[in-house]
C-alpha cells in the first residue's frame, strides 16, 4: 500500500524535501501503525547524522519529523495494550522514518494515549521539547523546591517548558532572554530575567544550583561561572567542555531524550491539566512541508513549534 509523505532522497536542507507517494509499511513485532494527524518540526533535524543513517548505513530516502499525534490504525504482534482507534502521541526514534506522512510505524513503547482535551497539534508540539525539559529537571538536575536555577534561553522551544516546570517545582527561576521576550519569560514563571548579552556579571558568580543551556551548542563559560561549585550544568545539544566543568568545580551532564511510555504518560497528565503553555508558531498542511521547513530560517519567526497538519482520511 502507498501513502503521501514528505521525503528527501539525498542529504541537504529543506530544498531536498518533496511531497510524494511512499510505501506504507505494516507494523512489526511490538510496533503500531499510526494515522498521523499532526507532526511537529525540529528545524535542526535535517543536520542530525541520525536523520540520514542508521548504524553507519545510509537510509535515504528519509521522512523527517519525529513528534506526532494521531490515531492507531493497526497494531503489530505482541501489542496488547493499544488497539485500533486509540488516540496517541509520542516520538519516533531519531534513526527511523518520521511522521511527516499520512502514516508512521513506531514502537508501541514510544507512544502514550493522548488526553481527549488536548488537541492533536498541541500534543505533537509538546512531545519533544516538553519531554526534554521534564527529563532534564527530574532525572538530571534533580531539581528541588527552593533551589536556584538559571536557564539560558528561557523562552525558546525547550526553554519555555523548563521555565514552567521549574516554576511548578517551586524553584527560584532565573532565565536569559532577548529584550523582546522579557515579558513572556515573566509570564512563564521566571522570577528574574537577565537580558541576553549581559549575563556575565560579578554579582551572579556562583549563585545558582543548576544551570541549563537550552540555546544550543558551544555553551559559554559564563554559565559555568554562575553555577556554584558542586552544582550542575546541563547541556542539551552536545557534551559540555570538561575543562570548564573542572575549572569551576561543577558537574556537567549531557543527555539525549528517550521516549518511554511512563514518561509520556506523565507528560499527558501535565498537558491534560491545562496550566502549561504550549506555543505553536505556525501550522502548514503536509503538502506544504518543504515551505514549513524553510520557514525556520526566517527572521522574526514567532516563538513556538511549527506543526504539519494531516487531514483525516475517509
VENGI-V948021 format. One record per residue. N is the residue number from 1. RES is the residue in one small letter. PSI is psi in whole degrees, 0 to 359 (NA if undefined). Layout:
BEGIN
N;RES;PSI
N;RES;PSI
END
This chain:
BEGIN
1;x;156
2;x;163
3;x;169
4;x;141
5;x;162
6;x;121
7;x;157
8;x;129
9;x;348
10;x;159
11;x;147
12;x;200
13;x;203
14;x;336
15;x;343
16;x;350
17;x;135
18;x;145
19;x;117
20;x;173
21;x;145
22;x;157
23;x;137
24;x;115
25;x;157
26;x;148
27;x;141
28;x;199
29;x;127
30;x;24
31;x;163
32;x;154
33;x;125
34;x;130
35;x;110
36;x;135
37;x;329
38;x;139
39;x;120
40;x;154
41;x;136
42;x;110
43;x;326
44;x;350
45;x;336
46;x;354
47;x;355
48;x;136
49;x;324
50;x;335
51;x;328
52;x;345
53;x;158
54;x;122
55;x;31
56;x;1
57;x;128
58;x;136
59;x;22
60;x;151
61;x;145
62;x;157
63;x;123
64;x;184
65;x;118
66;x;2
67;x;123
68;x;164
69;x;147
70;x;202
71;x;133
72;x;124
73;x;329
74;x;144
75;x;146
76;x;178
77;x;140
78;x;358
79;x;113
80;x;4
81;x;3
82;x;156
83;x;163
84;x;135
85;x;345
86;x;135
87;x;128
88;x;166
89;x;162
90;x;203
91;x;135
92;x;133
93;x;142
94;x;341
95;x;22
96;x;163
97;x;140
98;x;202
99;x;11
100;x;64
101;x;170
102;x;331
103;x;152
104;x;140
105;x;131
106;x;148
107;x;138
108;x;336
109;x;350
110;x;12
111;x;163
112;x;162
113;x;134
114;x;130
115;x;142
116;x;332
117;x;5
118;x;117
119;x;153
120;x;317
121;x;319
122;x;315
123;x;317
124;x;319
125;x;332
126;x;338
127;x;305
128;x;306
129;x;321
130;x;320
131;x;320
132;x;314
133;x;315
134;x;318
135;x;321
136;x;316
137;x;319
138;x;323
139;x;343
140;x;315
141;x;335
142;x;46
143;x;137
144;x;156
145;x;136
146;x;346
147;x;159
148;x;122
149;x;140
150;x;123
151;x;115
152;x;116
153;x;54
154;x;0
155;x;6
156;x;193
157;x;303
158;x;323
159;x;323
160;x;324
161;x;321
162;x;315
163;x;314
164;x;318
165;x;322
166;x;321
167;x;312
168;x;335
169;x;355
170;x;17
171;x;160
172;x;109
173;x;121
174;x;136
175;x;157
176;x;145
177;x;154
178;x;160
179;x;323
180;x;344
181;x;9
182;x;315
183;x;320
184;x;319
185;x;318
186;x;319
187;x;329
188;x;343
189;x;4
190;x;131
191;x;335
192;x;141
193;x;124
194;x;122
195;x;131
196;x;132
197;x;351
198;x;26
199;x;329
200;x;75
201;x;143
202;x;328
203;x;335
204;x;0
205;x;127
206;x;24
207;x;353
208;x;145
209;x;327
210;x;138
211;x;130
212;x;129
213;x;105
214;x;16
215;x;309
216;x;205
217;x;175
218;x;59
219;x;125
220;x;154
221;x;329
222;x;333
223;x;321
224;x;319
225;x;330
226;x;350
227;x;137
228;x;153
229;x;133
230;x;351
231;x;187
232;x;139
233;x;124
234;x;129
235;x;149
236;x;346
237;x;322
238;x;159
239;x;144
240;x;160
241;x;115
242;x;332
243;x;322
244;x;322
245;x;318
246;x;318
247;x;320
248;x;2
249;x;35
250;x;161
251;x;127
252;x;134
253;x;132
254;x;141
255;x;160
256;x;126
257;x;143
258;x;139
259;x;111
260;x;148
261;x;314
262;x;326
263;x;316
264;x;325
265;x;319
266;x;317
267;x;321
268;x;319
269;x;318
270;x;312
271;x;322
272;x;331
273;x;335
274;x;8
275;x;6
276;x;128
277;x;129
278;x;107
279;x;130
280;x;117
281;x;320
282;x;156
283;x;147
284;x;146
285;x;156
286;x;321
287;x;348
288;x;28
289;x;321
290;x;315
291;x;325
292;x;315
293;x;324
294;x;333
295;x;343
296;x;339
297;x;4
298;x;136
299;x;144
300;x;15
301;x;141
302;x;153
303;x;145
304;x;175
305;x;150
306;x;131
307;x;134
308;x;134
309;x;127
310;x;124
311;x;144
312;x;141
313;x;148
314;x;NA
END
